[in-house]
Amino acid sequence: FYTASSGVPSFPSYVSVGFVNDVQISYCDSNINKNIPKQDWMNNVSSEHPNYWEEETLTCREKQKIFKKNINIAKQRF
């Protein structure tokens, strides 16, 4: 789940939430700028793939940039 906003006080301009079977497994937003696990068992991913959370954080930051550009385009059009 991804969402972006502009000009909303006290709310991140970008939020990304990962779900599996209706259970939240990860969270990232433009305020913390880091993808974090939301289930203890998700920490085990790091043992199998040591760079997993760093890579997910980079993905989150890149998607923030894309969403920001899309919001700016929408503002110009409407």
N, CA, C and O atoms as a Maestro MAE file, in Angstrom:
{
 s_m_m2io_version
 :::
 2.0.0
}

f_m_ct {
 s_m_title
 :::
 protein
 m_atom[312] {
  # First column is atom index #
  i_m_mmod_type
  r_m_x_coord
  r_m_y_coord
  r_m_z_coord
  i_m_residue_number
  s_m_chain_name
  s_m_pdb_residue_name
  s_m_pdb_atom_name
  i_m_atomic_number
  :::
  1 25 0.846 -1.163 0.000 1 A "PHE " " N  " 7
  2 3 0.000 0.000 0.000 1 A "PHE " " CA " 6
  3 2 0.890 1.223 0.000 1 A "PHE " " C  " 6
  4 15 1.765 1.355 0.855 1 A "PHE " " O  " 8
  5 25 0.677 2.121 -0.950 2 A "TYR " " N  " 7
  6 3 1.438 3.360 -1.037 2 A "TYR " " CA " 6
  7 2 0.464 4.525 -1.051 2 A "TYR " " C  " 6
  8 15 -0.622 4.433 -1.625 2 A "TYR " " O  " 8
  9 25 0.857 5.618 -0.418 3 A "THR " " N  " 7
  10 3 0.061 6.835 -0.514 3 A "THR " " CA " 6
  11 2 0.995 8.034 -0.446 3 A "THR " " C  " 6
  12 15 2.064 7.976 0.161 3 A "THR " " O  " 8
  13 25 0.580 9.099 -1.068 4 A "ALA " " N  " 7
  14 3 1.348 10.335 -1.041 4 A "ALA " " CA " 6
  15 2 0.386 11.484 -0.807 4 A "ALA " " C  " 6
  16 15 -0.785 11.421 -1.181 4 A "ALA " " O  " 8
  17 25 0.902 12.540 -0.181 5 A "SER " " N  " 7
  18 3 0.071 13.705 0.096 5 A "SER " " CA " 6
  19 2 0.921 14.955 -0.027 5 A "SER " " C  " 6
  20 15 2.147 14.894 -0.114 5 A "SER " " O  " 8
  21 25 0.244 16.078 -0.033 6 A "SER " " N  " 7
  22 3 0.942 17.349 -0.126 6 A "SER " " CA " 6
  23 2 0.200 18.372 0.724 6 A "SER " " C  " 6
  24 15 -1.014 18.530 0.598 6 A "SER " " O  " 8
  25 25 0.931 19.060 1.583 7 A "GLY " " N  " 7
  26 3 0.335 20.122 2.372 7 A "GLY " " CA " 6
  27 2 -0.554 19.672 3.512 7 A "GLY " " C  " 6
  28 15 -1.364 20.457 4.005 7 A "GLY " " O  " 8
  29 25 -0.423 18.432 3.943 8 A "VAL " " N  " 7
  30 3 -1.223 17.936 5.066 8 A "VAL " " CA " 6
  31 2 -0.367 18.060 6.329 8 A "VAL " " C  " 6
  32 15 0.627 17.349 6.473 8 A "VAL " " O  " 8
  33 25 -0.743 18.953 7.239 9 A "PRO " " N  " 7
  34 3 0.074 19.150 8.443 9 A "PRO " " CA " 6
  35 2 0.196 17.873 9.279 9 A "PRO " " C  " 6
  36 15 -0.758 17.105 9.405 9 A "PRO " " O  " 8
  37 25 1.360 17.666 9.832 10 A "SER " " N  " 7
  38 3 1.644 16.547 10.743 10 A "SER " " CA " 6
  39 2 1.407 15.176 10.122 10 A "SER " " C  " 6
  40 15 1.147 14.210 10.840 10 A "SER " " O  " 8
  41 25 1.492 15.079 8.807 11 A "PHE " " N  " 7
  42 3 1.324 13.796 8.131 11 A "PHE " " CA " 6
  43 2 2.447 13.650 7.116 11 A "PHE " " C  " 6
  44 15 2.722 14.595 6.377 11 A "PHE " " O  " 8
  45 25 3.107 12.493 7.055 12 A "PRO " " N  " 7
  46 3 4.198 12.314 6.090 12 A "PRO " " CA " 6
  47 2 3.701 12.498 4.654 12 A "PRO " " C  " 6
  48 15 2.561 12.166 4.331 12 A "PRO " " O  " 8
  49 25 4.561 13.024 3.815 13 A "SER " " N  " 7
  50 3 4.173 13.216 2.414 13 A "SER " " CA " 6
  51 2 4.141 11.897 1.653 13 A "SER " " C  " 6
  52 15 3.563 11.816 0.569 13 A "SER " " O  " 8
  53 25 4.760 10.866 2.217 14 A "TYR " " N  " 7
  54 3 4.773 9.547 1.582 14 A "TYR " " CA " 6
  55 2 4.709 8.477 2.661 14 A "TYR " " C  " 6
  56 15 5.398 8.563 3.677 14 A "TYR " " O  " 8
  57 25 3.868 7.459 2.430 15 A "VAL " " N  " 7
  58 3 3.759 6.324 3.349 15 A "VAL " " CA " 6
  59 2 3.687 5.048 2.524 15 A "VAL " " C  " 6
  60 15 2.938 4.968 1.550 15 A "VAL " " O  " 8
  61 25 4.467 4.057 2.920 16 A "SER " " N  " 7
  62 3 4.450 2.736 2.297 16 A "SER " " CA " 6
  63 2 4.241 1.704 3.400 16 A "SER " " C  " 6
  64 15 4.942 1.709 4.411 16 A "SER " " O  " 8
  65 25 3.271 0.825 3.191 17 A "VAL " " N  " 7
  66 3 2.973 -0.218 4.170 17 A "VAL " " CA " 6
  67 2 2.877 -1.542 3.426 17 A "VAL " " C  " 6
  68 15 2.145 -1.659 2.444 17 A "VAL " " O  " 8
  69 25 3.619 -2.539 3.899 18 A "GLY " " N  " 7
  70 3 3.578 -3.866 3.289 18 A "GLY " " CA " 6
  71 2 2.675 -4.795 4.076 18 A "GLY " " C  " 6
  72 15 2.710 -4.817 5.306 18 A "GLY " " O  " 8
  73 25 1.863 -5.567 3.358 19 A "PHE " " N  " 7
  74 3 0.948 -6.525 3.976 19 A "PHE " " CA " 6
  75 2 1.102 -7.893 3.328 19 A "PHE " " C  " 6
  76 15 1.379 -7.993 2.133 19 A "PHE " " O  " 8
  77 25 0.922 -8.947 4.119 20 A "VAL " " N  " 7
  78 3 0.801 -10.316 3.633 20 A "VAL " " CA " 6
  79 2 -0.383 -10.927 4.369 20 A "VAL " " C  " 6
  80 15 -0.406 -10.972 5.599 20 A "VAL " " O  " 8
  81 25 -1.363 -11.395 3.606 21 A "ASN " " N  " 7
  82 3 -2.563 -11.998 4.208 21 A "ASN " " CA " 6
  83 2 -3.183 -11.099 5.276 21 A "ASN " " C  " 6
  84 15 -3.509 -11.556 6.372 21 A "ASN " " O  " 8
  85 25 -3.342 -9.827 4.948 22 A "ASP " " N  " 7
  86 3 -3.963 -8.844 5.845 22 A "ASP " " CA " 6
  87 2 -3.168 -8.563 7.119 22 A "ASP " " C  " 6
  88 15 -3.716 -8.008 8.071 22 A "ASP " " O  " 8
  89 25 -1.900 -8.931 7.154 23 A "VAL " " N  " 7
  90 3 -1.037 -8.660 8.304 23 A "VAL " " CA " 6
  91 2 0.057 -7.691 7.855 23 A "VAL " " C  " 6
  92 15 0.762 -7.953 6.881 23 A "VAL " " O  " 8
  93 25 0.194 -6.573 8.568 24 A "GLN " " N  " 7
  94 3 1.228 -5.607 8.221 24 A "GLN " " CA " 6
  95 2 2.598 -6.191 8.531 24 A "GLN " " C  " 6
  96 15 2.842 -6.685 9.632 24 A "GLN " " O  " 8
  97 25 3.498 -6.127 7.534 25 A "ILE " " N  " 7
  98 3 4.838 -6.683 7.724 25 A "ILE " " CA " 6
  99 2 5.939 -5.626 7.661 25 A "ILE " " C  " 6
  100 15 7.038 -5.850 8.168 25 A "ILE " " O  " 8
  101 25 5.652 -4.464 7.039 26 A "SER " " N  " 7
  102 3 6.684 -3.439 6.936 26 A "SER " " CA " 6
  103 2 6.051 -2.058 6.885 26 A "SER " " C  " 6
  104 15 4.863 -1.904 6.603 26 A "SER " " O  " 8
  105 25 6.890 -1.046 7.170 27 A "TYR " " N  " 7
  106 3 6.415 0.337 7.176 27 A "TYR " " CA " 6
  107 2 7.570 1.257 6.815 27 A "TYR " " C  " 6
  108 15 8.705 1.060 7.250 27 A "TYR " " O  " 8
  109 25 7.256 2.262 6.013 28 A "CYS " " N  " 7
  110 3 8.221 3.301 5.679 28 A "CYS " " CA " 6
  111 2 7.450 4.590 5.434 28 A "CYS " " C  " 6
  112 15 6.367 4.564 4.848 28 A "CYS " " O  " 8
  113 25 8.000 5.719 5.878 29 A "ASP " " N  " 7
  114 3 7.386 6.996 5.518 29 A "ASP " " CA " 6
  115 2 8.473 8.049 5.318 29 A "ASP " " C  " 6
  116 15 9.642 7.828 5.633 29 A "ASP " " O  " 8
  117 25 8.063 9.189 4.790 30 A "SER " " N  " 7
  118 3 9.015 10.241 4.454 30 A "SER " " CA " 6
  119 2 9.602 10.918 5.689 30 A "SER " " C  " 6
  120 15 10.604 11.623 5.572 30 A "SER " " O  " 8
  121 25 9.017 10.728 6.854 31 A "ASN " " N  " 7
  122 3 9.586 11.307 8.074 31 A "ASN " " CA " 6
  123 2 10.732 10.456 8.622 31 A "ASN " " C  " 6
  124 15 11.769 10.988 9.020 31 A "ASN " " O  " 8
  125 25 10.544 9.145 8.642 32 A "ILE " " N  " 7
  126 3 11.601 8.277 9.179 32 A "ILE " " CA " 6
  127 2 12.599 7.856 8.101 32 A "ILE " " C  " 6
  128 15 13.742 7.516 8.409 32 A "ILE " " O  " 8
  129 25 12.167 7.877 6.838 33 A "ASN " " N  " 7
  130 3 13.033 7.550 5.691 33 A "ASN " " CA " 6
  131 2 13.743 6.213 5.842 33 A "ASN " " C  " 6
  132 15 14.899 6.064 5.446 33 A "ASN " " O  " 8
  133 25 13.049 5.257 6.412 34 A "LYS " " N  " 7
  134 3 13.622 3.934 6.612 34 A "LYS " " CA " 6
  135 2 12.498 2.913 6.570 34 A "LYS " " C  " 6
  136 15 11.425 3.145 7.127 34 A "LYS " " O  " 8
  137 25 12.738 1.788 5.914 35 A "ASN " " N  " 7
  138 3 11.757 0.703 5.896 35 A "ASN " " CA " 6
  139 2 12.031 -0.178 7.106 35 A "ASN " " C  " 6
  140 15 13.155 -0.641 7.300 35 A "ASN " " O  " 8
  141 25 11.011 -0.409 7.913 36 A "ILE " " N  " 7
  142 3 11.194 -1.178 9.143 36 A "ILE " " CA " 6
  143 2 10.234 -2.361 9.190 36 A "ILE " " C  " 6
  144 15 9.116 -2.279 8.681 36 A "ILE " " O  " 8
  145 25 10.672 -3.468 9.805 37 A "PRO " " N  " 7
  146 3 9.782 -4.625 9.954 37 A "PRO " " CA " 6
  147 2 8.723 -4.344 11.013 37 A "PRO " " C  " 6
  148 15 9.000 -3.684 12.015 37 A "PRO " " O  " 8
  149 25 7.518 -4.842 10.792 38 A "LYS " " N  " 7
  150 3 6.435 -4.673 11.761 38 A "LYS " " CA " 6
  151 2 6.021 -5.988 12.405 38 A "LYS " " C  " 6
  152 15 5.106 -6.018 13.229 38 A "LYS " " O  " 8
  153 25 6.683 -7.066 12.037 39 A "GLN " " N  " 7
  154 3 6.456 -8.375 12.649 39 A "GLN " " CA " 6
  155 2 7.817 -8.935 13.053 39 A "GLN " " C  " 6
  156 15 8.789 -8.827 12.305 39 A "GLN " " O  " 8
  157 25 7.876 -9.522 14.223 40 A "ASP " " N  " 7
  158 3 9.151 -10.082 14.696 40 A "ASP " " CA " 6
  159 2 9.747 -11.076 13.706 40 A "ASP " " C  " 6
  160 15 10.959 -11.099 13.496 40 A "ASP " " O  " 8
  161 25 8.896 -11.893 13.101 41 A "TRP " " N  " 7
  162 3 9.411 -12.913 12.190 41 A "TRP " " CA " 6
  163 2 10.030 -12.309 10.937 41 A "TRP " " C  " 6
  164 15 10.805 -12.974 10.248 41 A "TRP " " O  " 8
  165 25 9.695 -11.047 10.633 42 A "MET " " N  " 7
  166 3 10.307 -10.397 9.465 42 A "MET " " CA " 6
  167 2 11.788 -10.103 9.699 42 A "MET " " C  " 6
  168 15 12.537 -9.923 8.738 42 A "MET " " O  " 8
  169 25 12.214 -10.051 10.941 43 A "ASN " " N  " 7
  170 3 13.638 -9.865 11.231 43 A "ASN " " CA " 6
  171 2 14.464 -11.042 10.740 43 A "ASN " " C  " 6
  172 15 15.656 -10.893 10.468 43 A "ASN " " O  " 8
  173 25 13.843 -12.210 10.623 44 A "ASN " " N  " 7
  174 3 14.548 -13.394 10.126 44 A "ASN " " CA " 6
  175 2 14.958 -13.251 8.668 44 A "ASN " " C  " 6
  176 15 15.875 -13.933 8.209 44 A "ASN " " O  " 8
  177 25 14.289 -12.376 7.945 45 A "VAL " " N  " 7
  178 3 14.645 -12.139 6.543 45 A "VAL " " CA " 6
  179 2 16.098 -11.686 6.461 45 A "VAL " " C  " 6
  180 15 16.813 -12.044 5.525 45 A "VAL " " O  " 8
  181 25 16.528 -10.909 7.431 46 A "SER " " N  " 7
  182 3 17.899 -10.392 7.439 46 A "SER " " CA " 6
  183 2 18.937 -11.500 7.517 46 A "SER " " C  " 6
  184 15 20.028 -11.368 6.962 46 A "SER " " O  " 8
  185 25 18.612 -12.583 8.195 47 A "SER " " N  " 7
  186 3 19.585 -13.674 8.293 47 A "SER " " CA " 6
  187 2 19.755 -14.392 6.958 47 A "SER " " C  " 6
  188 15 20.833 -14.902 6.654 47 A "SER " " O  " 8
  189 25 18.696 -14.429 6.171 48 A "GLU " " N  " 7
  190 3 18.761 -15.073 4.858 48 A "GLU " " CA " 6
  191 2 19.242 -14.115 3.765 48 A "GLU " " C  " 6
  192 15 19.859 -14.533 2.786 48 A "GLU " " O  " 8
  193 25 18.954 -12.847 3.947 49 A "HIS " " N  " 7
  194 3 19.301 -11.818 2.971 49 A "HIS " " CA " 6
  195 2 19.773 -10.586 3.760 49 A "HIS " " C  " 6
  196 15 18.966 -9.705 4.055 49 A "HIS " " O  " 8
  197 25 21.065 -10.514 4.103 50 A "PRO " " N  " 7
  198 3 21.570 -9.489 5.022 50 A "PRO " " CA " 6
  199 2 21.279 -8.039 4.628 50 A "PRO " " C  " 6
  200 15 21.171 -7.177 5.500 50 A "PRO " " O  " 8
  201 25 21.153 -7.763 3.352 51 A "ASN " " N  " 7
  202 3 20.923 -6.386 2.905 51 A "ASN " " CA " 6
  203 2 19.455 -6.076 2.643 51 A "ASN " " C  " 6
  204 15 19.132 -5.023 2.092 51 A "ASN " " O  " 8
  205 25 18.574 -6.973 3.030 52 A "TYR " " N  " 7
  206 3 17.152 -6.824 2.697 52 A "TYR " " CA " 6
  207 2 16.584 -5.474 3.133 52 A "TYR " " C  " 6
  208 15 16.000 -4.765 2.313 52 A "TYR " " O  " 8
  209 25 16.743 -5.105 4.402 53 A "TRP " " N  " 7
  210 3 16.118 -3.875 4.891 53 A "TRP " " CA " 6
  211 2 16.777 -2.631 4.313 53 A "TRP " " C  " 6
  212 15 16.104 -1.622 4.100 53 A "TRP " " O  " 8
  213 25 18.079 -2.682 4.054 54 A "GLU " " N  " 7
  214 3 18.742 -1.552 3.401 54 A "GLU " " CA " 6
  215 2 18.212 -1.373 1.979 54 A "GLU " " C  " 6
  216 15 17.967 -0.251 1.537 54 A "GLU " " O  " 8
  217 25 18.038 -2.489 1.266 55 A "GLU " " N  " 7
  218 3 17.505 -2.427 -0.096 55 A "GLU " " CA " 6
  219 2 16.061 -1.928 -0.094 55 A "GLU " " C  " 6
  220 15 15.675 -1.132 -0.950 55 A "GLU " " O  " 8
  221 25 15.272 -2.392 0.857 56 A "GLU " " N  " 7
  222 3 13.885 -1.931 0.950 56 A "GLU " " CA " 6
  223 2 13.821 -0.446 1.296 56 A "GLU " " C  " 6
  224 15 12.930 0.261 0.827 56 A "GLU " " O  " 8
  225 25 14.752 0.025 2.106 57 A "THR " " N  " 7
  226 3 14.811 1.450 2.428 57 A "THR " " CA " 6
  227 2 15.128 2.257 1.177 57 A "THR " " C  " 6
  228 15 14.512 3.297 0.944 57 A "THR " " O  " 8
  229 25 16.078 1.796 0.368 58 A "LEU " " N  " 7
  230 3 16.398 2.493 -0.884 58 A "LEU " " CA " 6
  231 2 15.199 2.517 -1.819 58 A "LEU " " C  " 6
  232 15 14.932 3.529 -2.467 58 A "LEU " " O  " 8
  233 25 14.477 1.402 -1.890 59 A "THR " " N  " 7
  234 3 13.270 1.341 -2.716 59 A "THR " " CA " 6
  235 2 12.245 2.349 -2.222 59 A "THR " " C  " 6
  236 15 11.625 3.050 -3.021 59 A "THR " " O  " 8
  237 25 12.067 2.422 -0.923 60 A "CYS " " N  " 7
  238 3 11.122 3.378 -0.342 60 A "CYS " " CA " 6
  239 2 11.502 4.813 -0.722 60 A "CYS " " C  " 6
  240 15 10.640 5.601 -1.110 60 A "CYS " " O  " 8
  241 25 12.765 5.146 -0.613 61 A "ARG " " N  " 7
  242 3 13.225 6.503 -0.940 61 A "ARG " " CA " 6
  243 2 13.025 6.820 -2.417 61 A "ARG " " C  " 6
  244 15 12.641 7.937 -2.764 61 A "ARG " " O  " 8
  245 25 13.280 5.850 -3.289 62 A "GLU " " N  " 7
  246 3 13.073 6.065 -4.723 62 A "GLU " " CA " 6
  247 2 11.591 6.269 -5.041 62 A "GLU " " C  " 6
  248 15 11.237 7.139 -5.837 62 A "GLU " " O  " 8
  249 25 10.736 5.472 -4.424 63 A "LYS " " N  " 7
  250 3 9.300 5.620 -4.666 63 A "LYS " " CA " 6
  251 2 8.794 6.954 -4.146 63 A "LYS " " C  " 6
  252 15 7.871 7.532 -4.720 63 A "LYS " " O  " 8
  253 25 9.389 7.451 -3.061 64 A "GLN " " N  " 7
  254 3 9.026 8.780 -2.564 64 A "GLN " " CA " 6
  255 2 9.273 9.831 -3.640 64 A "GLN " " C  " 6
  256 15 8.437 10.703 -3.874 64 A "GLN " " O  " 8
  257 25 10.427 9.738 -4.288 65 A "LYS " " N  " 7
  258 3 10.771 10.697 -5.345 65 A "LYS " " CA " 6
  259 2 9.759 10.631 -6.486 65 A "LYS " " C  " 6
  260 15 9.319 11.663 -6.995 65 A "LYS " " O  " 8
  261 25 9.395 9.422 -6.881 66 A "ILE " " N  " 7
  262 3 8.433 9.245 -7.972 66 A "ILE " " CA " 6
  263 2 7.075 9.813 -7.590 66 A "ILE " " C  " 6
  264 15 6.457 10.528 -8.379 66 A "ILE " " O  " 8
  265 25 6.607 9.502 -6.387 67 A "PHE " " N  " 7
  266 3 5.310 10.013 -5.938 67 A "PHE " " CA " 6
  267 2 5.328 11.532 -5.856 67 A "PHE " " C  " 6
  268 15 4.342 12.176 -6.214 67 A "PHE " " O  " 8
  269 25 6.437 12.122 -5.390 68 A "LYS " " N  " 7
  270 3 6.541 13.577 -5.307 68 A "LYS " " CA " 6
  271 2 6.426 14.202 -6.698 68 A "LYS " " C  " 6
  272 15 5.731 15.202 -6.878 68 A "LYS " " O  " 8
  273 25 7.110 13.609 -7.678 69 A "LYS " " N  " 7
  274 3 7.011 14.109 -9.050 69 A "LYS " " CA " 6
  275 2 5.581 13.994 -9.567 69 A "LYS " " C  " 6
  276 15 5.074 14.914 -10.208 69 A "LYS " " O  " 8
  277 25 4.929 12.861 -9.286 70 A "ASN " " N  " 7
  278 3 3.552 12.669 -9.744 70 A "ASN " " CA " 6
  279 2 2.591 13.659 -9.094 70 A "ASN " " C  " 6
  280 15 1.668 14.141 -9.750 70 A "ASN " " O  " 8
  281 25 2.794 13.964 -7.830 71 A "ILE " " N  " 7
  282 3 1.946 14.959 -7.168 71 A "ILE " " CA " 6
  283 2 2.159 16.329 -7.797 71 A "ILE " " C  " 6
  284 15 1.198 17.066 -8.020 71 A "ILE " " O  " 8
  285 25 3.407 16.675 -8.085 72 A "ASN " " N  " 7
  286 3 3.678 17.966 -8.726 72 A "ASN " " CA " 6
  287 2 3.032 18.042 -10.103 72 A "ASN " " C  " 6
  288 15 2.507 19.089 -10.482 72 A "ASN " " O  " 8
  289 25 3.062 16.953 -10.850 73 A "ILE " " N  " 7
  290 3 2.398 16.920 -12.160 73 A "ILE " " CA " 6
  291 2 0.895 17.101 -11.982 73 A "ILE " " C  " 6
  292 15 0.272 17.875 -12.709 73 A "ILE " " O  " 8
  293 25 0.315 16.397 -11.026 74 A "ALA " " N  " 7
  294 3 -1.131 16.517 -10.779 74 A "ALA " " CA " 6
  295 2 -1.502 17.939 -10.372 74 A "ALA " " C  " 6
  296 15 -2.544 18.443 -10.793 74 A "ALA " " O  " 8
  297 25 -0.682 18.590 -9.571 75 A "LYS " " N  " 7
  298 3 -0.948 19.975 -9.152 75 A "LYS " " CA " 6
  299 2 -0.964 20.913 -10.360 75 A "LYS " " C  " 6
  300 15 -1.780 21.832 -10.430 75 A "LYS " " O  " 8
  301 25 -0.062 20.673 -11.301 76 A "GLN " " N  " 7
  302 3 -0.002 21.519 -12.490 76 A "GLN " " CA " 6
  303 2 -1.219 21.320 -13.382 76 A "GLN " " C  " 6
  304 15 -1.674 22.258 -14.036 76 A "GLN " " O  " 8
  305 25 -1.742 20.108 -13.408 77 A "ARG " " N  " 7
  306 3 -2.856 19.796 -14.301 77 A "ARG " " CA " 6
  307 2 -4.212 20.184 -13.726 77 A "ARG " " C  " 6
  308 15 -5.154 20.442 -14.475 77 A "ARG " " O  " 8
  309 25 -4.313 20.226 -12.414 78 A "PHE " " N  " 7
  310 3 -5.617 20.491 -11.805 78 A "PHE " " CA " 6
  311 2 -5.594 21.769 -11.036 78 A "PHE " " C  " 6
  312 15 -6.607 22.156 -10.453 78 A "PHE " " O  " 8
  :::
 }
 m_bond[311] {
  # First column is bond index #
  i_m_from
  i_m_to
  i_m_order
  :::
  1 1 2 1
  2 2 3 1
  3 3 4 2
  4 3 5 1
  5 5 6 1
  6 6 7 1
  7 7 8 2
  8 7 9 1
  9 9 10 1
  10 10 11 1
  11 11 12 2
  12 11 13 1
  13 13 14 1
  14 14 15 1
  15 15 16 2
  16 15 17 1
  17 17 18 1
  18 18 19 1
  19 19 20 2
  20 19 21 1
  21 21 22 1
  22 22 23 1
  23 23 24 2
  24 23 25 1
  25 25 26 1
  26 26 27 1
  27 27 28 2
  28 27 29 1
  29 29 30 1
  30 30 31 1
  31 31 32 2
  32 31 33 1
  33 33 34 1
  34 34 35 1
  35 35 36 2
  36 35 37 1
  37 37 38 1
  38 38 39 1
  39 39 40 2
  40 39 41 1
  41 41 42 1
  42 42 43 1
  43 43 44 2
  44 43 45 1
  45 45 46 1
  46 46 47 1
  47 47 48 2
  48 47 49 1
  49 49 50 1
  50 50 51 1
  51 51 52 2
  52 51 53 1
  53 53 54 1
  54 54 55 1
  55 55 56 2
  56 55 57 1
  57 57 58 1
  58 58 59 1
  59 59 60 2
  60 59 61 1
  61 61 62 1
  62 62 63 1
  63 63 64 2
  64 63 65 1
  65 65 66 1
  66 66 67 1
  67 67 68 2
  68 67 69 1
  69 69 70 1
  70 70 71 1
  71 71 72 2
  72 71 73 1
  73 73 74 1
  74 74 75 1
  75 75 76 2
  76 75 77 1
  77 77 78 1
  78 78 79 1
  79 79 80 2
  80 79 81 1
  81 81 82 1
  82 82 83 1
  83 83 84 2
  84 83 85 1
  85 85 86 1
  86 86 87 1
  87 87 88 2
  88 87 89 1
  89 89 90 1
  90 90 91 1
  91 91 92 2
  92 91 93 1
  93 93 94 1
  94 94 95 1
  95 95 96 2
  96 95 97 1
  97 97 98 1
  98 98 99 1
  99 99 100 2
  100 99 101 1
  101 101 102 1
  102 102 103 1
  103 103 104 2
  104 103 105 1
  105 105 106 1
  106 106 107 1
  107 107 108 2
  108 107 109 1
  109 109 110 1
  110 110 111 1
  111 111 112 2
  112 111 113 1
  113 113 114 1
  114 114 115 1
  115 115 116 2
  116 115 117 1
  117 117 118 1
  118 118 119 1
  119 119 120 2
  120 119 121 1
  121 121 122 1
  122 122 123 1
  123 123 124 2
  124 123 125 1
  125 125 126 1
  126 126 127 1
  127 127 128 2
  128 127 129 1
  129 129 130 1
  130 130 131 1
  131 131 132 2
  132 131 133 1
  133 133 134 1
  134 134 135 1
  135 135 136 2
  136 135 137 1
  137 137 138 1
  138 138 139 1
  139 139 140 2
  140 139 141 1
  141 141 142 1
  142 142 143 1
  143 143 144 2
  144 143 145 1
  145 145 146 1
  146 146 147 1
  147 147 148 2
  148 147 149 1
  149 149 150 1
  150 150 151 1
  151 151 152 2
  152 151 153 1
  153 153 154 1
  154 154 155 1
  155 155 156 2
  156 155 157 1
  157 157 158 1
  158 158 159 1
  159 159 160 2
  160 159 161 1
  161 161 162 1
  162 162 163 1
  163 163 164 2
  164 163 165 1
  165 165 166 1
  166 166 167 1
  167 167 168 2
  168 167 169 1
  169 169 170 1
  170 170 171 1
  171 171 172 2
  172 171 173 1
  173 173 174 1
  174 174 175 1
  175 175 176 2
  176 175 177 1
  177 177 178 1
  178 178 179 1
  179 179 180 2
  180 179 181 1
  181 181 182 1
  182 182 183 1
  183 183 184 2
  184 183 185 1
  185 185 186 1
  186 186 187 1
  187 187 188 2
  188 187 189 1
  189 189 190 1
  190 190 191 1
  191 191 192 2
  192 191 193 1
  193 193 194 1
  194 194 195 1
  195 195 196 2
  196 195 197 1
  197 197 198 1
  198 198 199 1
  199 199 200 2
  200 199 201 1
  201 201 202 1
  202 202 203 1
  203 203 204 2
  204 203 205 1
  205 205 206 1
  206 206 207 1
  207 207 208 2
  208 207 209 1
  209 209 210 1
  210 210 211 1
  211 211 212 2
  212 211 213 1
  213 213 214 1
  214 214 215 1
  215 215 216 2
  216 215 217 1
  217 217 218 1
  218 218 219 1
  219 219 220 2
  220 219 221 1
  221 221 222 1
  222 222 223 1
  223 223 224 2
  224 223 225 1
  225 225 226 1
  226 226 227 1
  227 227 228 2
  228 227 229 1
  229 229 230 1
  230 230 231 1
  231 231 232 2
  232 231 233 1
  233 233 234 1
  234 234 235 1
  235 235 236 2
  236 235 237 1
  237 237 238 1
  238 238 239 1
  239 239 240 2
  240 239 241 1
  241 241 242 1
  242 242 243 1
  243 243 244 2
  244 243 245 1
  245 245 246 1
  246 246 247 1
  247 247 248 2
  248 247 249 1
  249 249 250 1
  250 250 251 1
  251 251 252 2
  252 251 253 1
  253 253 254 1
  254 254 255 1
  255 255 256 2
  256 255 257 1
  257 257 258 1
  258 258 259 1
  259 259 260 2
  260 259 261 1
  261 261 262 1
  262 262 263 1
  263 263 264 2
  264 263 265 1
  265 265 266 1
  266 266 267 1
  267 267 268 2
  268 267 269 1
  269 269 270 1
  270 270 271 1
  271 271 272 2
  272 271 273 1
  273 273 274 1
  274 274 275 1
  275 275 276 2
  276 275 277 1
  277 277 278 1
  278 278 279 1
  279 279 280 2
  280 279 281 1
  281 281 282 1
  282 282 283 1
  283 283 284 2
  284 283 285 1
  285 285 286 1
  286 286 287 1
  287 287 288 2
  288 287 289 1
  289 289 290 1
  290 290 291 1
  291 291 292 2
  292 291 293 1
  293 293 294 1
  294 294 295 1
  295 295 296 2
  296 295 297 1
  297 297 298 1
  298 298 299 1
  299 299 300 2
  300 299 301 1
  301 301 302 1
  302 302 303 1
  303 303 304 2
  304 303 305 1
  305 305 306 1
  306 306 307 1
  307 307 308 2
  308 307 309 1
  309 309 310 1
  310 310 311 1
  311 311 312 2
  :::
 }
}
